């Protein structure tokens, strides 16, 4: 059991930490690309779509075909583009609501979150996916209680917090939640994110899940590494 000192809040990555990387790569991304042409045909001139469209470069906004080409290329490169993430959130909405998509949450995650909540800890999400996409995911899980958003106290993405490999982003989250950095525990499969969180003063742990990329040979010397949330005591 890994004991974390004086933790008041837990910050969670999603992909490769809370749910499998394969869910995003093999389910969410293909669904968005398949739905994209029909969505653009319906919404291109809609005032409601304008704020999302404005997030893309001018060259991508020239026509629906140009935007589709941009999105397909950006998706293939797994870019953390703000416009792409916002559009993906819109595209996934229909799939979640229709029941075509359910987010597979690792079995150890929800019991751990429930335990932390009973102990009066904040539980906050930080993902490169948009806040909209995060809320959709946690409202449509494969758990017995499908909607688990009531267990979560906040959501952050690259728009309202900053890029995930920058220490200032973690400092911004700590400030927004009025919890000092040293009272946070951040869990992520991404080594650079863990290092950025530590630079900001947070406690941070590397999470290893099936299908995640291999860790470097010295990661275990520099960071605490766990394979399940059951190994973490806060």
N, C-alpha and C positions, 0 to 999 in steps of 0.2 A: 504494500500500500504506500503510495506516494503522498506524503503530508505536505500541504501547501500552507504557508504561514499567513494568518490574519486576513484571509480572503473575504471580501465583502461582495464581490461581483465576479461573475464568470463571463468571459467573452468567447463566443464560439464561431469558428469558421464553419462553412457548410460542406463544400465539395471535398471529399476525401477525409472528412472528419466526422460529420454528422450523418452523411449519406454517401453512397459509393460514387467515385469519380465517373464510373460507367453510366450512371443515371443521367448526368449532364451530357456526356459525350454521345451516348447511344440512344437516349430517349428525348431529352429536351431539345438539343440542337437539331436533330433531324425533324422533329415535329415543327419547330419554328420555320425551318426552311421550306417544308412542305406547305405550310399555311401562308407563307409570305405572299405569293402572287395574288391569291384571292383577297387577302387582307388589304393589300395596296390598291387593288381595283376598287374596293368598297370605300376606302378611307383617304385616298390620296388628296382630295380637295376638301376634306372635312376640317372645319376649324378645330375640332377636338384633337386632331392628329398633328396640328401645326406645331405645338410646343416640342413634341418628340422629333418631328422632322427637322426642326431648327437646330437640333444637336449634331446633325451630320454636316460634313464638309459641303461647300456649295456645289462641287462637282457631282456629289451623290444625290443632291436635291434637284438636279436638272429634270429628271423624269423617273417614273416608277422603275423602268428598266435599269437606269443608272443606280438607283438605290438598291435594287435587288442584287446587282452585280457587286456592289460595295459590301453588302451584308454577307453574301456568300463567301467572298474573299476574307472578310474580317472573321467570320465564323471558322473558316478553315485554319486560320492562323491563331485562333483563340485569343484575339485581341481584347484587352480590357477597355474597350471604347465605350464612352458614356452613352452615346446615341444607340449603339448596338444593344447594350444592356437594357435600355429603356424600351426599345422596340421588342426585344425578346420577351419582356414582361407582358407587353400587350398581346403578343402572339400566343403565349402560353395560357393566358386567361381563359380563352374559349376551351382549351383542352382540359384544364382543371375542372372548370364548371360543368363540362359535359361528362366528366368522369373518365375521359380517355387517358388521363395522367394521374398517377398517384406516386407520391415521393416515398421511396424506400428508406426508412430511418433505421439505423443500426439498433439492434435490440437493447443494447446497454445505455442508449442515449436518454430516452424519456424517463426511465427510472432514476437516472442520475440527476436530471433536471428537476424532477419532482422532489428528490431528496434535498437538493440545494435550495429550492423554494421553501420547503418546510423549515430549513435552517435560516430563512430570511435573507438569502443571498439574491442579488439581482442576477438575472440571466439575460444576456444581450447578444444579438447576432451581428456579425461583421463579415460581409461577403462582397466580392466584386460584382455579383449579380445585383440588380436594382432592388431597392426596398420593396417595391411592388412585387417583384418575382419572389423575394424572400417570404413575404406574407402569404402569397399564393401557395408556396411549397409547404409551409407549416400549417396551412388551413386544409390541405388535401394530402395527408400522409397515408401510408398503408397500415397505420396503427389501428387498434380496436377503436380508440377515440380518434377519429380522423383529424379533427381540427384541434391542434395543440397550441394555438396562438396565445391562449390564456396563460400559458406557462412562461411566456417571454415578455421582457420588460422594455425592449428597445431593438431597433434595427438600424444598421449603418451600412453604407455602401461607399463607392468612390466619389459620389457626388456630395454627400453630406459629411463625410469624414476625411476623404483623401485616399491616395493610393496605399495599398496594403503593405508595401515594403518600405514605407517611410515612417520613422519614429514619431513624427509630428501628428500623424493620423491617430495613433493610439493615445497620444496626449490629448488630442481634441476630443476623443470619445470619453476619456476619463473626466475631462472638464465638463462636458455636456451632461454627464450623469452625476456630477458632484461626488465622485468617489476618487480618492487619490490613487495615482498609478500603482503604488506599492500594495494596494488592497485589491488588485485585479489578478485573475488567472486567465490567461489566453490559451486556447487549445487550437492547434492547427497542424495540418500535415506539411505545411510549407516552411522550410527551414528559414528562408529569408524573412518571412513574416514573423516567425518566432523571434528572430534576432532583432527585428525592428521594434517589436513589443518590449523586449528586454531593454533595448536602448532607451525607450521611453520610461523605463522604471517598473514595468509590469513583471509579474511572474509569468512564465510561459512554458508550455510543454509541447513536445512534438508527438503527434498522434500517428500511429502506423496502422493502416487498414489494408485488407486484401485488395490488390489491384493498384495500390499507390506505387509511385516510383521508388526505386531503391534509395536508401540513405547512404551518405558518404561514410567511409570507415571510421571517422573520428566524431560523428554526430553524437553518439552516446557518451563521449567524453566531455562534450561541451554543453549538452542539453539533457534534460530528463525526457525519456522516451517511454510512451505507453502504447499498448495495443487495445485497451478498452477503458472506458470511463470508470469502470468498476475499480480500477487501480488507483483512482485519484480520490483522496480524502481532503475536503476543504473545510 
